[in-house]
Amino acid sequence: MMGKIGQIEENMARKCIVTGKGTTAGNNVSHSHKKTRRIWKVNVVSKRIFLEDENRWVSVKISTRALRTLKKKGLKAAILDNGRSLAAIAPKKFVGVKKAVAAK
């Protein structure tokens, strides 16, 4: 969807599923120490990664730094090493199943 100024609006947060890195806020500090607010965005790319043990492709948003780690360790190992859950790469048909079972 196009924004007012012609920029593309993002539906999902700019966040890496492996490291959890997201947009950070802070200050620009001038020579006179006048501070103005600014943000630093994470370099996130959308990639399709093949999971060999499940024999399927997964689309993920991943930072380029984590992409280098992924080449060494693999997707599942990289996610678990960073203390994140594998729910981010769950098949769409299983999303929300745990909540539905707990509600019964």
C-alpha positions as CSV (number, residue, x, y, z in Angstrom):
1,M,0.0,0.0,0.0
2,M,1.4,3.4,-0.9
3,G,1.6,6.1,1.7
4,K,1.0,9.8,1.4
5,I,4.5,10.7,0.3
6,G,4.9,7.6,-1.9
7,Q,6.6,5.4,0.6
8,I,5.6,1.8,1.1
9,E,3.8,1.2,4.3
10,E,4.9,-1.9,6.2
11,N,2.2,-4.1,7.7
12,M,4.4,-6.0,10.1
13,A,7.1,-4.7,12.5
14,R,10.6,-4.3,11.2
15,K,11.9,-7.1,13.5
16,C,14.3,-10.1,13.0
17,I,12.8,-13.4,14.0
18,V,16.2,-14.9,14.9
19,T,17.8,-12.2,17.0
20,G,14.7,-10.2,17.9
21,K,16.4,-6.9,16.9
22,G,14.0,-4.1,16.1
23,T,13.9,-0.4,15.5
24,T,15.9,1.6,18.1
25,A,15.3,5.3,19.1
26,G,17.7,7.8,20.3
27,N,19.1,11.3,19.8
28,N,21.1,13.1,17.1
29,V,23.6,15.3,19.0
30,S,24.9,18.3,17.2
31,H,28.1,20.1,17.8
32,S,26.3,22.5,20.2
33,H,24.8,19.4,21.9
34,K,21.3,20.3,20.7
35,K,19.4,16.9,20.8
36,T,16.8,15.9,18.2
37,R,15.0,12.5,18.1
38,R,15.8,9.9,15.5
39,I,15.5,6.2,14.8
40,W,17.8,3.5,13.7
41,K,16.2,0.8,11.5
42,V,17.4,-2.8,11.4
43,N,18.6,-4.1,8.0
44,V,15.8,-6.7,7.6
45,V,15.3,-8.8,4.4
46,S,12.6,-11.3,3.5
47,K,14.0,-14.7,2.6
48,R,12.7,-18.1,1.8
49,I,14.6,-20.8,3.7
50,F,14.3,-24.5,3.2
51,L,13.9,-26.7,6.3
52,E,15.4,-30.0,5.4
53,D,14.0,-32.0,8.3
54,E,10.4,-30.8,7.6
55,N,10.8,-30.8,3.8
56,R,9.2,-27.3,3.4
57,W,10.0,-23.7,2.6
58,V,9.6,-21.0,5.2
59,S,9.3,-17.2,4.5
60,V,11.0,-15.2,7.2
61,K,12.0,-11.6,7.9
62,I,15.6,-11.8,9.0
63,S,18.4,-9.3,9.7
64,T,21.4,-9.5,7.4
65,R,23.6,-10.1,10.4
66,A,21.5,-13.1,11.4
67,L,21.6,-14.4,7.8
68,R,25.4,-14.9,8.2
69,T,24.8,-16.9,11.3
70,L,22.1,-18.9,9.6
71,K,24.6,-20.1,7.0
72,K,26.8,-21.6,9.7
73,K,24.2,-23.0,12.1
74,G,20.9,-23.4,10.3
75,L,17.5,-21.7,11.0
76,K,16.3,-23.8,14.0
77,A,19.7,-23.8,15.8
78,A,20.1,-20.1,15.3
79,I,16.6,-19.3,16.7
80,L,17.1,-21.6,19.8
81,D,20.7,-20.2,20.5
82,N,19.2,-16.7,20.8
83,G,16.5,-17.8,23.3
84,R,13.6,-17.4,20.9
85,S,10.8,-19.8,20.2
86,L,10.2,-21.9,17.1
87,A,6.6,-20.6,16.9
88,A,7.8,-17.9,14.4
89,I,8.4,-20.6,11.8
90,A,5.4,-22.8,12.6
91,P,3.2,-23.8,9.6
92,K,0.2,-21.5,9.2
93,K,-2.3,-24.3,9.7
94,F,-0.8,-24.8,13.3
95,V,-0.9,-21.1,14.3
96,G,-3.4,-20.7,17.2
97,V,-3.8,-24.5,17.7
98,K,-2.2,-24.3,21.2
99,K,-4.7,-21.6,22.3
100,A,-7.7,-23.5,20.9
101,V,-6.7,-26.7,22.8
102,A,-6.1,-24.7,26.0
103,A,-9.5,-23.1,25.8
104,K,-11.3,-26.5,25.7
